[in-house]
Amino acid sequence: MEITLITKKNKIFSMGKAQADIVSSVLIVIISLSLVASAYTWGMYLIEKRKSTTIVERVEKYFDRSNPNSIASRIEDVAVSGAEVVFNLDVDGIWVLNPCSDSAISSGCIGNDDRNNTIMFAFNTKATDVKPGAGWIPNICGSGIGLLGKDAPSVVCKRSDVSGDSYNVTYQIWLRELDDSLSNPTTGIKYLLIPDQKERCKSTYCISAGKSVKLSKGSMTQTNVNGKNLITTEIKVLFV
């Protein structure tokens, strides 16, 4: 007959091995949960970033002058054809209108600073296609009078600024004066952005969190400015 003896030493050894197995199992579970949590967090980050990238690309298209349906193109179409259009941008953000002064011949309206006669749109995003903190790109908004027949009446600039763990991206459409000569002009044209809603405007600007902008043509005026025949066309802006 074969008899197996279990000594005290073997018993202690057996209990230690069981405890080690339990600890190992717990560690495996903890590591597995950590990996799952990390994968989930990273996956959500990638999904959120891709979503933000899609929004950035969509807004870029809305402000691209080469796009006939962009807001810059729509403004120029309204000035020429007189048609009334509504521009829709399905992205949460803030619109700001920095209009011309009340008088078409005032220095504030005819001036070419980078804030005057502009429409701006700002939104927050997790992604950006502009170097944060680099200022306006291209840096030509408010750069001066353009040449009639060569330059476009509208200039589009954009910038990106860090805001916590995200970015504030801002687009700006600036409408400049165009003259037939940069040295001795006799004729010039300019589109003047004016508010079509006084109740949403502060003393010098208008602001809205809406997603639609209604554009319509206002009056046209010819004014002699230092011997130059300046033709101005009002573009009425209504935030809907």
C-alpha positions, 0 to 999 in steps of 0.5 A, a space after each residue: 500500500 502506498 501512503 502519501 504524507 503531507 508534511 507541514 512544510 508542504 502544506 505551507 507551500 501549497 497555501 502560498 501557491 494558491 495565494 499567488 494564483 489569486 494575486 496573479 489573477 487579480 493583477 491580470 484582471 486589473 491590467 486588462 481593465 486598464 488596457 480596456 480603459 486606455 483603449 476606450 479613452 484613446 478611441 474616444 479621443 480619435 473619434 472626437 478629433 476626427 469629428 472636429 477635423 471634419 467640422 474644421 474642413 467644412 467651415 474651411 469650405 464655407 469660407 473658401 473664396 474659390 467655392 462659389 457657395 462660400 459666404 465671400 462669393 455670396 457677398 460679391 454676388 449680392 453686390 453685383 446681381 442684387 439678389 437676396 441670399 441666405 447663407 447657412 452654416 451648421 456649426 456652433 459658433 459666434 458671428 460678429 459684424 464690424 460694419 462701416 460707419 453710418 456715413 459712406 464718406 467717413 474715415 471709419 468706412 473708407 478706412 482700411 484697418 483690419 477690423 473695419 468692414 468685416 464679418 467674423 465667425 469663431 468656433 471652438 474645436 479639438 482640431 485645427 489646420 492653422 498653427 496656434 498663436 501665429 496670428 492671421 493667416 494670410 496676414 493681409 486683412 487690412 493691408 490697404 487698397 487693392 487694384 481694380 480688375 486684378 484684386 478681389 474685393 474680399 479677403 479671407 483670413 483665419 487664425 487659431 488660438 489655444 483655449 484650454 485643451 482645444 482651439 478657438 478658430 476664427 475666420 474673417 472676411 474683410 471687404 477692401 476698396 479697389 481703385 483703378 490705380 494705386 498711384 493716381 486713382 480716378 475711380 474706386 469701388 467698395 462694398 460696405 457691410 451694414 447691419 440690417 438689425 439694430 437690436 442685435 448690435 452694440 455701439 460698434 459691432 453686431 454679434 449672434 450665435 445663430 447659424 444663418 446670415 441673410 445678405 441683401 443689397 442696399 443703396 449705391 452711392 457715388 462720391 467724389 473723394 479727393 478727385 476720385 469717383 468712389 462708388 460704394 454699394 451697401 451689403 445689408 447683413 442680418 443674423 438669423 
